[in-house]
Structures are given as C-alpha cells and as structure tokens.
Amino acid sequence: MTWTARAFVFSGRPDPTWDLPAAEGERLADLFAGLAPAAAGERATPGDRLGYRGVYVRVDDGRRWIAAGGLVTFDDGTGEDSRTDPGQTFERLVVATAGDVLPPGVGPAQPG
C-alpha cells in the first residue's frame, strides 16, 4: 500500500507532497480512531489564507484524511467521519514525516 502526504502551504503553486512510511500511516489511522467525534456537520477544511493551513493523507486504496485547525476528517468513499484533535497531534505527526520537503518551522502553531 502506498501512503502519500501533502501540506497545504502554497497559493498559486503546487503544495509539497511526500511518501509517508506505511508504519506511520497506520499509526495515523490508529490515532484518528481514538479521537473524539466532532459535532455534526463539522469537517476539516484548510481554508484559503496564506501559509500553513493543514495536511492531507491519502492511501492508494481510496482512504484519505484532511486535518486542519483541530479537526480531522476521514473519507473512504462511502462517507465522511470527522473527529476533534485540539492538540493537532495528527497534523504534527504528518509534518514530522516530511523531512526536508518542508522548510523548518512549517506546521501547526505550537501550543501555549
């Protein structure tokens, strides 16, 4: 299975993408499963402001997650499921796998 990650950071040019190790992808799927459900109708949306706005993870079997602003939305083609992630742990773990694809300091704001 191939896992791919993307960070929403640019406007007007392609966002950086990278291969995500399968073990990290499975770790993210497990993390998502343990998050609390979001309120009905809430979903992660990266928005349109400049700079870092969130991340996207895709598996070649059709599963995908979008994480932005403390929400993570999963879609497997049969429907969406959104969960809350107030510490943005999902986003931080994805960004940590980017290596030198992202400049230092790009990612969710540090808490506190």
Secondary structure in CASP SS format (residue, H / E / C, confidence):
PFRMAT SS
TARGET T0000
AUTHOR 0000-0000-0000
METHOD secondary structure of the structure
MODEL  1
M C 1.00
T C 1.00
W E 1.00
T E 1.00
A E 1.00
R E 1.00
A E 1.00
F E 1.00
V C 1.00
F C 1.00
S C 1.00
G C 1.00
R C 1.00
P C 1.00
D C 1.00
P C 1.00
T E 1.00
W E 1.00
D E 1.00
L E 1.00
P C 1.00
A H 1.00
A H 1.00
E H 1.00
G H 1.00
E H 1.00
R H 1.00
L H 1.00
A H 1.00
D H 1.00
L H 1.00
F H 1.00
A H 1.00
G C 1.00
L C 1.00
A C 1.00
P E 1.00
A C 1.00
A C 1.00
A C 1.00
G C 1.00
E C 1.00
R C 1.00
A C 1.00
T C 1.00
P C 1.00
G C 1.00
D C 1.00
R C 1.00
L C 1.00
G C 1.00
Y C 1.00
R C 1.00
G E 1.00
V E 1.00
Y E 1.00
V E 1.00
R E 1.00
V E 1.00
D C 1.00
D C 1.00
G C 1.00
R C 1.00
R E 1.00
W E 1.00
I E 1.00
A E 1.00
A E 1.00
G C 1.00
G C 1.00
L E 1.00
V E 1.00
T E 1.00
F E 1.00
D E 1.00
D C 1.00
G C 1.00
T C 1.00
G C 1.00
E E 1.00
D E 1.00
S E 1.00
R E 1.00
T E 1.00
D C 1.00
P C 1.00
G C 1.00
Q C 1.00
T H 1.00
F H 1.00
E H 1.00
R H 1.00
L H 1.00
V H 1.00
V H 1.00
A H 1.00
T C 1.00
A C 1.00
G H 1.00
D H 1.00
V H 1.00
L C 1.00
P C 1.00
P C 1.00
G C 1.00
V C 1.00
G C 1.00
P C 1.00
A C 1.00
Q C 1.00
P C 1.00
G C 1.00
END
